[in-house]
Amino acid sequence: MISFVEDQPAGAAIDLLKQVEEIFSPTGILSRSKNFEFRPQQQQMAVAVARALENREHLAVEAGTGVGKSLAYLIPAILFAVGRKKKAIISTHTINLQEQLTQKDLPMLEQVLPVKFKFTMLKGRANYLCTRRLQKAFQQAGNLFTSSEAEELQRIMEWSKTTTDGSLSDFEIEPDGKVWAQVCSERGLCSPKICGFQSDFAKQNNVCFFQRARHNILSSDVLVVNHTLFFTLLGGLDEDIKGGILFRNDFVVFDEAHTMENVASKHIGLSLSSGQMRYSLQRLWNPRTQKGLLATLHQGPSVKLVSELLKEADEFFANVESACEEIQKEARRSSVGPESRARRTWTELRIRRPELVSDNLSLPIQRLREEVSDLIKTSEDKDIGQELLECNRRLAELRDATAMFLNQSEQDYVYWVERTGKAQRSIALNAAPIDVAEYLRRRLFRTDTSVVMASATLAVSANAAPRPRQKQTARTQDEEGRNVAGSNPNLTLAYFAKRVGAEIATLLQVGTPFDYERQMKFFVVRKMPDPRDEGYRDSLIHWIEHFVKQSHGKAFVLFTNFKLMQEVAELMQPFFNMLGPMVNPAFPKFQLVGVYNLEMARVYNYLLQQTEGSFTVIHSLDGYDEISLTGDTKVITKEGEKIMTPEQLGKRMVNATDIYGGNSVEEAAKLFTKILKVEGSWAQNAVVLANAAMALHSTGNYGDYEGAYAAAVDSLESGRAYGSLQKLIALQ
């Protein structure tokens, strides 16, 4: 676990509210970006975040689609963190949003904000290689690994010499989990004292990758983390961190805050699986392979204890599964009638009584712990002793979790058994609090710092929200942003605030810039096969075609299954060939191709024919921005020699097409084709294209594309290209 308690002196105060309001104004620094559009809802949210940070208050804000939530909390958070020498913790639920923040939003803000700041994505320590553990595992490979595992260890060793950050994300193919577990950073085995910058190990070797990451974390102003890791770290820290939550002098922003309650519940409770038990024991000794930490010590008695405990564990989880089968049978008899369903009909089953099965694990685990403790005392190898100490700590956790589940010792918890794994052969015991509000209230909202919660979906219907029995303590804001104490039981955000223990938070709904009643229609297909049925894919293709035609190509189709997405894309290729390319399997990281309107699709298709398929237009998901061609838009020839960014070609094509209008698509395509075949700088060709479109627009003679092209070349040679390009952009 990272030691997050670091003193950071406070800085001088600034007029944060005024600064934030100005940045988001129609004339602020953001307005200099061609993609910026003033949104009063975004400005209102940003000022509310700044006010909460200044006053050390908590804020729950619901901002609808299109508001631009990430910038609305990032900018005040960055300015406040830098100005007050604090650390901003930005917690999200999804990887996609984390990547958007660290790869798009924060790098952009580095360029435009008037302050310098440093940001880092915070990963769990098990994601990082510990070079000291790697070195030790290499020395003991004969006792720890099979021959195939030893080859995997060698691959990790070679990778460690070239990796830039030493984390799993830097692998092209991730290593075997069992081998990685022996070399990754682990609590108690990888600390600043053991393998940090000032350690004896670092004086003779490179500093451990995790300790380097820890150094970056402690020196960063902004940390981006996911909810799962946040609550895991929170559970491992003391509750008396002054002025902070994970760090001293920090504050937290939860984006996608509607998932807070669910994620927190999972990490406050317990989860113990048969796989976890087996892994922890086989780390000491694997009877099948004759490998493990105990093999390095040649200790027969302890090896025997592990082998016996593995058998007891298998029997224990088999008994749990049998007991659950009996409970399920009884439930079916009482509610459905005669049993007729297959054996494996449940995946989760609630356990309402203690002592589901007999505890045949706690005593053997304790005997093994005592034996391992003796080995630690007598071990001459300090590193092996540390590894055994960590194993013993884990054994204690397994023993306590088993006892807690069987005794149901925690009040107001729900207990259940779950089948997990691809074949559902692993059994997991779970327990979680029914209400996480008190825990979050104590750990988050009674601290001496701010917690901001943002989401597009926090509120419930005023009629659906339960009426509180006592006075409502949540606060709302008036139109000028001032706090207004409220006792209105129909506050639509109050239900969320109560569920997460944030009753004292300021509540704010800023709405959305979209007029949904006027700008959208909502369709639900009444009859769709079950996703597991054979006809589901064909039905899905039928309805995608239907709605793509209905929306004139302005379609964004989301899949939750990557394989299904690829299959549908391949089968629908003939349909999309009529409109233009949609998915290019040759570029797996650029899966989304924008076909924004049928006119543009016809241009793409015509151009493909004229150039014999020599280019493809690809848009990455990160670059998708409503109907603008931004981000990683590229035009790529078959030879892969000519790659254009949006500013060089792609966006100019869209601008030019919009100027031509749908009635002159063929003329536009001919012009594009001619320009693409011109030799010379492709950046210059993009400007030529822009000038040609400008010339056509100014004369109104859409058919005279040859003359327009000549005028464009002339303007390029005379140095007027840049000015014409700016005029073209202004015409949007």
Residue pairs with C-beta under 8 A, 6 or more apart in sequence:
1 125
1 187
1 233
1 236
1 237
2 125
2 214
2 217
2 233
3 192
4 233
4 237
4 241
4 246
4 247
5 237
5 241
5 247
5 248
6 218
6 247
6 248
7 248
7 249
8 85
8 86
8 87
8 247
8 248
8 249
9 85
9 249
10 84
10 85
10 86
10 249
11 82
11 83
11 84
11 85
12 83
13 83
13 84
14 79
14 83
16 50
16 53
16 54
16 76
16 79
16 80
16 83
17 47
17 50
17 51
17 54
19 50
19 79
20 46
20 47
20 49
20 50
20 75
20 76
20 79
21 43
21 46
21 47
22 28
23 29
23 30
23 46
23 75
24 30
24 38
24 42
24 43
24 46
24 47
24 72
24 75
25 31
25 38
25 43
26 38
29 112
29 113
29 114
30 36
30 71
30 112
31 38
32 112
33 112
34 729
35 625
35 628
35 630
39 66
39 67
39 68
39 513
40 513
41 63
41 64
41 67
41 510
41 511
41 512
41 513
42 63
42 67
42 68
42 69
42 71
42 72
42 510
43 72
44 481
44 508
44 510
45 61
45 63
45 67
45 69
45 72
45 73
45 454
45 508
45 510
46 71
46 72
46 73
46 75
46 76
47 76
47 481
48 59
48 61
48 477
48 481
48 506
48 508
48 510
49 59
49 61
49 72
49 73
49 76
49 77
49 253
49 452
50 76
50 79
50 80
51 57
51 59
51 481
52 58
52 59
52 450
52 452
52 506
53 76
53 77
53 80
53 251
53 450
53 452
54 80
56 448
56 449
56 450
57 450
57 483
57 505
57 506
58 445
58 450
58 451
58 452
58 453
58 502
58 504
58 505
58 506
59 450
59 451
59 452
59 453
59 505
59 506
59 508
60 257
60 453
60 454
60 458
60 493
60 496
60 497
60 502
60 505
60 506
60 507
60 508
61 452
61 453
61 454
61 458
61 507
61 508
61 509
61 510
62 454
62 455
62 456
62 457
62 458
62 459
62 493
62 508
62 509
62 510
63 69
63 72
63 454
63 455
63 456
63 509
63 510
63 511
63 512
64 456
64 510
64 511
64 512
64 513
64 514
65 456
65 512
65 514
66 512
66 513
66 514
67 456
67 510
67 511
67 512
67 513
69 255
69 454
69 455
69 456
70 97
70 100
70 101
70 105
70 255
71 105
71 109
72 454
73 90
73 253
73 255
73 452
73 454
74 90
74 101
74 105
74 106
74 109
74 222
75 109
75 113
77 88
77 90
77 222
77 251
77 253
77 452
78 88
78 109
78 113
78 115
78 117
78 221
78 222
79 113
79 115
80 86
80 88
80 251
81 87
81 88
81 117
81 221
81 222
81 251
82 115
82 116
82 117
82 221
83 115
84 249
85 249
86 249
86 250
86 251
87 220
87 221
87 222
87 223
87 244
87 247
87 249
87 250
87 251
88 221
88 222
88 223
88 250
88 251
88 253
89 223
89 225
89 230
89 245
89 246
89 247
89 250
89 251
89 252
89 253
90 101
90 222
90 223
90 224
90 225
90 253
90 255
91 224
91 225
91 226
91 227
91 230
91 252
91 253
91 254
91 255
92 98
92 101
92 224
92 225
92 226
92 227
92 255
92 256
93 226
93 227
93 255
93 256
93 259
93 263
94 226
94 256
95 226
96 621
97 255
97 256
98 121
98 224
98 226
99 622
100 622
101 224
102 119
102 121
102 224
103 622
104 622
104 631
106 119
106 222
106 224
110 116
110 117
117 221
117 222
118 216
118 219
118 220
118 221
118 222
119 220
119 221
119 222
119 223
119 224
120 213
120 216
120 217
120 220
120 222
120 223
120 224
121 223
121 224
121 225
122 217
122 223
122 224
122 225
122 229
123 167
123 169
123 213
123 229
124 229
124 232
125 184
125 185
125 186
125 187
125 190
125 210
126 181
126 184
126 185
126 186
127 167
127 168
127 169
127 184
128 165
128 166
128 167
128 184
128 185
128 208
128 209
128 210
128 213
129 156
129 160
129 163
129 166
129 167
129 183
129 184
129 185
129 208
129 209
129 210
130 183
130 184
130 185
130 186
130 189
130 190
130 195
130 208
130 209
130 210
131 160
131 166
131 195
131 205
131 206
131 207
131 208
131 209
132 190
132 194
132 195
132 201
132 205
132 208
132 383
133 182
133 183
133 184
133 185
133 186
133 189
133 190
134 156
134 157
134 160
134 183
135 205
136 383
137 144
137 145
137 153
137 182
137 183
138 153
138 157
140 296
140 384
141 150
141 153
142 150
143 291
143 292
143 293
143 295
143 296
144 182
144 291
144 292
144 293
144 295
144 296
145 152
145 153
145 179
145 182
145 291
146 289
146 291
149 176
149 178
149 179
152 175
152 176
152 179
153 179
153 182
153 183
155 175
156 175
156 179
156 180
156 183
159 170
159 171
160 166
163 170
163 209
164 170
165 209
165 212
165 213
166 209
166 210
166 212
166 213
167 209
167 213
168 174
168 175
168 180
174 180
178 279
181 279
181 283
185 208
185 209
185 210
186 390
187 390
188 386
188 389
188 390
188 393
189 386
189 387
189 390
190 208
190 210
190 211
192 198
192 199
192 211
192 214
193 199
194 201
194 386
195 201
195 202
195 207
195 208
195 211
196 202
196 207
196 208
196 211
196 214
197 207
197 211
197 215
201 208
202 208
202 211
217 223
225 233
227 254
227 256
227 259
227 260
227 263
227 264
228 263
228 266
228 267
230 246
230 252
231 263
231 264
231 266
231 267
231 268
232 267
233 246
234 245
234 246
234 443
235 267
235 268
237 246
239 442
239 443
241 247
241 248
241 447
242 248
242 448
243 249
243 250
243 447
243 448
243 449
244 250
244 251
244 447
244 448
244 449
245 251
245 252
245 443
245 444
245 447
245 449
245 451
246 252
249 449
250 449
251 449
251 450
251 451
251 452
252 444
252 449
252 450
252 451
252 452
253 451
253 452
253 453
253 454
254 260
254 451
254 452
254 453
254 454
255 454
255 455
256 455
257 453
257 454
257 455
257 458
257 496
257 500
258 455
258 457
258 458
258 496
260 440
260 453
260 500
261 436
261 499
261 500
264 436
264 439
264 440
264 500
265 432
265 433
265 436
266 432
268 432
268 433
268 436
268 439
269 413
269 430
269 431
269 432
269 433
270 401
270 404
270 405
270 429
270 430
270 431
271 428
271 429
271 430
272 398
272 401
272 402
272 405
272 428
272 429
272 430
273 420
273 426
273 427
273 428
273 429
274 313
274 314
274 317
274 426
274 427
274 428
275 420
275 421
275 426
276 398
277 313
277 317
277 398
278 310
278 313
280 391
280 394
280 395
280 398
281 306
281 309
281 310
281 313
282 292
282 310
283 292
283 293
283 391
284 292
284 293
284 294
284 302
284 306
284 372
284 391
285 291
285 292
285 293
285 294
285 295
285 302
285 303
285 306
285 307
286 292
287 306
287 307
287 310
292 306
293 384
293 387
293 388
293 391
294 302
294 303
294 306
294 375
296 381
296 384
297 375
297 379
297 384
299 375
301 371
302 368
302 371
302 372
302 375
305 364
305 367
305 368
305 371
306 368
308 364
309 361
309 364
309 365
309 368
312 360
312 361
312 364
313 361
315 360
316 357
316 360
316 361
316 402
317 427
319 357
319 358
320 356
320 357
320 417
320 427
320 429
321 417
321 427
323 356
323 357
324 346
324 349
324 351
324 356
324 417
325 343
327 349
327 351
328 345
328 346
328 349
329 339
332 339
332 341
333 339
344 419
344 424
346 419
347 418
347 419
347 424
348 416
348 417
348 418
348 419
349 416
349 417
349 418
350 414
350 415
350 416
351 408
351 415
351 416
351 417
352 415
353 408
354 406
354 407
354 408
355 406
355 407
356 405
356 406
356 417
357 406
359 402
359 403
359 406
361 398
361 399
361 402
362 399
362 402
362 403
365 395
365 398
365 399
365 402
366 399
368 395
369 392
369 395
369 396
369 399
372 388
372 391
372 392
372 395
373 392
375 388
376 385
376 388
376 389
376 392
379 385
379 388
401 429
402 429
403 409
404 410
404 431
405 415
405 429
405 431
408 415
408 431
410 431
410 433
412 433
412 434
412 435
413 431
413 432
413 433
413 434
414 431
414 432
414 433
414 434
415 429
415 430
415 431
416 430
416 431
417 427
417 428
417 429
417 430
418 427
418 428
418 430
419 425
419 426
419 427
419 428
420 426
420 427
420 428
433 439
435 499
436 499
436 500
436 501
437 498
437 499
437 500
437 501
438 501
439 501
440 500
440 501
440 502
441 501
441 502
441 503
442 501
444 451
444 501
444 502
445 451
445 501
445 502
445 504
445 505
451 502
451 505
453 500
453 502
453 505
458 493
458 496
459 492
459 493
459 496
459 509
460 492
460 495
460 496
461 492
462 490
462 491
462 492
463 490
464 495
465 489
465 490
465 491
465 492
465 494
465 495
466 495
467 489
468 489
468 494
468 498
471 487
472 486
472 487
472 488
472 489
472 491
472 494
473 503
473 504
474 486
474 491
474 493
474 494
474 497
474 498
474 502
474 503
474 504
474 505
474 506
474 507
475 483
475 484
475 485
475 486
475 504
475 505
475 506
475 507
476 483
476 484
476 486
476 488
476 491
476 506
476 507
476 508
477 483
477 484
477 506
477 507
477 508
478 484
483 506
491 507
492 509
493 507
493 508
493 509
494 503
494 507
496 502
497 503
497 505
497 507
514 520
523 547
525 543
528 536
528 539
528 540
528 543
529 535
529 536
529 539
530 536
537 564
537 567
537 568
537 571
540 564
540 568
541 568
541 571
541 572
544 555
544 557
544 568
544 572
545 572
545 575
547 555
548 555
548 579
552 597
552 598
553 579
553 595
553 596
553 597
553 598
553 600
553 601
554 596
554 597
554 627
555 595
556 592
556 624
559 565
559 568
565 583
565 591
566 583
566 585
569 582
569 583
569 585
570 585
572 582
573 582
573 583
576 582
576 595
577 605
578 601
578 605
579 595
579 598
579 601
579 602
579 604
579 605
580 593
580 595
580 600
580 601
580 602
580 603
580 604
580 605
580 608
580 617
581 593
581 595
581 604
581 608
581 616
581 617
581 618
582 593
582 595
583 591
583 592
583 593
584 590
584 593
584 616
584 618
587 618
589 620
590 618
590 619
590 620
590 632
590 634
591 620
591 621
592 619
592 620
592 621
592 624
593 617
593 618
593 619
594 617
594 619
594 624
594 627
594 629
595 601
595 604
596 627
596 654
598 662
599 657
599 661
599 662
599 665
600 654
600 657
602 665
602 669
603 653
603 657
603 665
603 668
603 669
603 672
604 617
606 665
606 666
606 669
607 615
607 669
607 672
607 673
607 676
608 615
610 669
610 670
610 673
611 673
611 676
611 677
613 638
614 637
614 638
615 635
615 636
615 637
615 638
615 676
616 635
616 636
617 633
617 634
617 635
617 650
618 632
618 633
618 634
618 636
619 629
619 631
619 632
619 633
620 631
620 632
620 633
622 631
622 632
623 629
623 630
623 631
623 632
623 633
623 646
624 631
625 631
628 651
629 646
629 650
629 651
629 653
629 654
630 646
630 651
631 646
633 644
633 645
633 646
633 650
633 651
634 643
634 644
634 645
634 650
635 642
635 643
635 644
635 649
635 650
636 642
636 643
642 682
644 650
644 682
644 683
644 686
647 686
648 682
648 683
648 686
649 682
649 685
649 686
649 689
652 686
652 689
652 690
652 693
652 725
652 728
653 672
653 689
655 690
655 693
655 728
655 729
655 731
655 732
656 668
656 671
656 672
656 689
656 690
656 692
656 693
656 728
657 665
657 668
658 732
659 693
659 696
659 697
659 728
659 731
660 667
660 668
660 693
660 696
660 702
661 702
663 702
664 702
664 703
667 702
667 703
667 705
668 705
670 705
671 689
671 692
671 705
671 708
671 709
672 689
674 705
674 709
675 685
675 688
675 689
675 692
675 709
676 685
678 685
678 688
684 716
684 721
687 716
687 721
687 722
687 724
687 725
688 709
688 712
688 713
688 716
688 721
689 712
690 712
690 721
690 724
690 725
690 728
691 711
691 712
691 715
691 716
691 720
691 721
691 724
691 725
691 728
692 705
692 708
692 709
692 711
692 712
693 708
693 728
694 712
694 724
694 725
694 727
694 728
695 707
695 708
695 711
695 712
695 715
696 702
696 704
696 705
696 708
697 728
697 731
699 707
699 708
701 707
701 708
712 721
715 721
715 724
